[in-house]
């Protein structure tokens, strides 16, 4: 029977090949189908056709540009979830401390808060299955805690019991609900007229979050804004267009896309919408080498229209448009179909070679080695890629990424091998969890708001020594000279993590920004005459 099937298959292949030969053509798609059928019908051992096809698709996609990609059903879900705006779960943010799930915060109004879970609780079992001491990855933990809206999950919690600190175990039954995923990490007033908004990604709800933040800050007296897009890898194009709609004049071109098989398409800022929330006042956008895609669309349009100034380092250079091509099984190809161009016509995408992923992803390291991250003098401009901004005719350059108007070098002054080793062992998180456990009530009693905490709480030498002692138990060899050099960094990170765990996520950035060179330069520029000097007709960049 098998022999007859092989014979029939070979006969059909012969007929197909003869027909193709007669027409003097051999489409590549036929060749691919013939190869797959030949392997599945004739190969000496059993093969998994699904895996065979997936491997072929991956190989094809990997031979293209660096951003075309194939993802299986589970990978597709994980890719889409952070951008969707919400998921169904129990509503906690957590850390893994020595193989135990430690609750950092409960989502306000979420399922966990409603049943009485508290920050500092340890979840040791989910649905009668122990998760403590199991060395589970975060993804495995999330699979256990997340699930369909309305479904129930039982968790066992270890909680320290008041002043005695004797742990109690408590069982909770939690009904899962939709949990928002926030893309605005922080929004606060830096000083009486200067507001600050940090966006970590461009997602489905980003426009609404930014609108709420702008309205709230304006009520507090904001006239000028620092928009932080550092480390923001992008997300939805439309979210970037929507945010630019609040900052540019209605009808302004924000970005356009164009490709060999994709005609030019313009995206305009709210041509028929109400008055923008913030198209007047000083605007400084913070970027770095990890700001990509939608972050580059946003900063590029702000620069092209002379709406504000860009501070930091040249952005990543991700200017390729992917179109999702879903398959019935939930898998997907994200296929590059066009390039992103800023309003002046600059191609955001940095150069690449098809199929050479390794070289492409080494680019940031190459920038470091060439000195570009340390000095604006190491940035090379190509005269043939020079264009002028749309209002003030300032010269700016294409060639990949958005180059800032004010360059801020990478500061490695306080970064040492000792600090890296302490951080890599997870010692800082372990210390902060233990410290917050012991001092949460006292700190909240002494510092009624996070603003008071930011101004007055200090990391003492005794606290640092405790961190070093914990690190030594993990095998990190103490280095006095490097510890001294890294002391400001240790103090900042420890204080920021304590503030985050006791108050809110924004507290972390209120503390971190006092240390961050890009933020400090952004604040200097927005306060000074250098802002106006940068936005002068014909002025070149980066400013020094």
C-alpha positions, -999 to 999 in steps of 0.1 A, spaced: 0 0 0 28 23 9 46 14 -23 15 23 -43 12 56 -26 48 65 -33 44 54 -70 12 76 -73 30 105 -57 60 102 -81 36 99 -110 18 131 -100 51 149 -95 61 138 -130 29 151 -145 33 184 -127 69 188 -137 61 179 -173 34 206 -174 57 232 -159 85 222 -183 61 224 -213 52 260 -203 89 268 -197 83 280 -162 88 267 -127 72 289 -100 91 290 -67 59 282 -48 55 250 -67 91 240 -58 84 246 -21 52 226 -21 69 198 -40 98 197 -15 74 196 15 53 168 -1 83 148 -11 97 149 25 63 141 41 56 112 17 90 97 10 114 105 39 129 74 56 116 83 91 85 99 105 84 137 102 62 163 119 48 182 90 38 212 112 74 216 125 87 211 89 65 240 76 74 262 105 111 256 100 107 265 63 88 297 71 113 308 97 142 302 73 125 322 46 117 351 70 152 351 85 167 357 50 148 390 48 153 422 68 160 422 106 124 430 116 104 405 96 96 376 119 76 345 124 60 337 158 40 306 169 6 309 185 20 313 221 47 338 210 21 358 191 -1 361 221 28 372 243 38 398 217 3 412 214 -7 412 251 15 441 263 1 463 235 -35 453 239 -41 475 269 -53 448 293 -53 411 302 -73 389 326 -55 381 359 -55 387 396 -40 422 395 -5 423 412 30 434 403 55 409 418 92 401 421 108 366 425 128 367 457 149 336 464 123 315 444 94 330 462 68 353 447 68 386 465 39 410 460 52 445 453 19 462 447 -18 453 441 -36 470 413 -59 496 427 -95 483 426 -83 450 412 -92 415 422 -63 410 447 -69 442 464 -106 435 468 -100 402 486 -73 417 509 -39 408 494 -13 432 506 21 444 494 47 423 510 27 391 509 44 359 496 23 337 473 36 302 480 9 281 462 -16 284 433 -45 261 431 -29 237 456 3 236 435 34 249 453 53 276 435 78 284 463 113 270 458 105 257 423 128 280 404 99 289 380 104 316 354 82 347 355 64 335 323 54 302 341 42 321 372 20 344 350 5 314 332 -7 301 366 -21 335 377 -36 347 345 -67 332 329 -102 339 315 -121 368 330 -145 355 357 -125 323 363 -114 316 399 -79 309 412 -70 298 448 -38 312 462 -20 305 495 -2 335 510 26 337 536 22 370 556 42 383 585 19 388 615 22 423 629 49 432 654 57 396 662 67 390 626 56 354 629 45 343 594 8 332 589 -6 313 559 -38 327 545 -59 312 517 -76 335 492 -100 328 464 -96 354 437 -119 359 407 -99 370 377 -108 403 360 -95 425 332 -62 442 344 -50 473 327 -14 474 313 -2 510 317 22 526 292 27 558 311 52 550 339 51 584 355 35 619 352 44 646 377 53 682 381 91 687 382 87 723 392 59 748 392 56 752 354 74 721 341 57 687 338 72 653 330 56 623 313 74 590 308 60 565 282 74 530 282 56 518 250 30 529 225 0 507 232 -38 507 226 -45 529 256 -15 552 254 -34 581 238 -60 581 266 -33 578 293 -13 607 278 -44 628 275 -53 622 311 -17 630 322 -16 662 301 -50 674 315 -39 666 351 -5 684 347 -21 714 331 -44 717 361 -13 718 383 1 747 363 22 730 336 33 753 308 63 733 295 68 695 291 96 670 293 85 638 274 106 608 283 110 582 255 143 567 266 143 529 264 109 530 247 111 503 219 79 515 202 46 498 196 15 509 177 20 535 150 -14 550 156 -6 557 192 24 578 181 2 596 156 -24 603 183 1 617 207 16 639 180 -20 651 174 -19 667 209 14 685 202 14 696 166 -10 719 147 -40 700 133 -34 686 98 4 685 102 21 655 86 34 632 114 49 604 93 44 586 60 50 550 49 61 538 15 74 506 0 78 487 -33 43 472 -30 29 498 -7 21 532 -21 28 563 0 4 568 28 4 600 49 -6 601 86 -17 636 97 -22 651 132 -60 653 139 -71 672 108 -107 673 120 -104 669 158 -107 694 186 -79 717 197 -47 699 207 -39 697 244 -3 708 241 7 725 208 21 755 226 48 758 253 83 744 254 87 707 246 118 686 253 119 650 242 143 626 259 157 597 238 186 573 238 200 544 217 172 521 228 144 545 217 129 529 186 101 528 160 71 548 174 95 567 197 115 577 166 83 587 147 73 609 176 107 625 182 113 628 144 81 647 138 88 670 168 122 678 154 111 682 117 83 707 126 106 726 151 79 719 177 105 712 204 141 699 209 155 664 213 179 656 241 200 625 246 217 601 221 209 589 186 179 566 186 179 530 175 170 534 138 140 511 135 120 525 106 105 494 89 68 488 88 55 453 97 21 440 86 8 411 106 -2 381 85 -21 357 109 -26 320 103 -56 300 115 -36 283 142 -28 316 159 7 319 146 17 349 126 43 364 102 52 401 108 63 410 73 81 443 65 61 460 38 73 496 39 96 522 54 88 550 79 97 585 68 96 616 89 78 647 76 110 660 60 114 627 41 141 612 64 142 574 64 143 564 100 157 529 93 195 524 98 214 504 72 212 466 72 220 436 51 193 411 44 198 379 64 226 393 86 208 395 120 241 392 140 257 423 124 225 443 127 220 436 164 257 444 171 251 480 161 247 494 196 280 477 206 297 491 175 284 526 185 300 522 219 333 509 205 334 538 180 329 564 207 296 576 194 278 571 227 305 591 245 311 621 222 290 639 196 323 645 177 322 607 169 288 610 151 294 611 113 269 630 92 264 623 54 259 656 35 238 638 9 213 630 36 210 665 49 175 681 49 160 712 65 133 714 92 99 726 79 95 758 99 129 772 106 150 755 79 175 741 104 198 715 89 192 680 101 205 646 88 190 612 79 208 579 77 191 560 105 177 570 138 170 605 151 200 625 162 193 648 192 196 686 192 214 683 225 238 654 229 242 637 263 271 612 265 267 578 282 279 582 318 297 552 331 314 571 360 297 551 387 293 518 369 319 492 381 324 455 379 315 453 416 282 470 411 274 448 381 281 416 401 260 428 430 231 436 407 235 404 387 231 383 419 198 400 426 211 413 459 196 448 455 161 434 451 166 409 479 178 437 502 150 461 493 123 434 498 137 426 533 141 463 542 105 472 531 91 442 550 107 455 582 101 493 577 70 498 555 48 511 583 75 533 598 84 549 565 47 556 556 42 570 590 73 593 588 69 603 551 32 610 544 38 613 507 63 601 482 74 638 477 85 639 513 102 605 509 121 617 478 133 649 496 142 635 530 149 598 530 186 589 529 205 556 524 228 553 553 263 537 554 249 509 575 223 501 548 251 499 522 272 477 544 242 453 548 239 452 510 276 444 506 274 417 533 244 401 515 264 402 482 294 385 499 271 356 510 262 352 473 299 350 464 306 386 453 341 396 463 341 431 480 361 457 462 365 488 484 376 512 456 348 501 432 322 502 460 332 538 468 330 547 431 296 531 427 282 545 460 260 572 443 246 546 420 239 521 448 222 548 469 200 559 441 188 525 430 182 513 465 162 544 474 143 543 441 133 506 446 122 513 482 102 542 471 85 522 443 76 494 466 61 516 493 45 543 472 40 539 434 59 532 402 63 570 395 83 574 428 111 553 412 114 579 384 112 609 407 143 595 424 161 581 393 156 614 373 176 633 398 206 611 389 199 606 352 222 628 330 196 629 301 169 642 324 192 667 340 201 681 306 165 681 295 156 702 326 185 725 320 175 731 284 138 737 291 148 763 317 174 781 297 179 804 267 195 775 249 161 762 241 153 793 220 189 793 206 184 757 193 152 767 176 167 795 156 164 796 118 194 779 102 208 766 135 226 733 132 227 704 157 237 688 179 242 718 203 273 717 224 
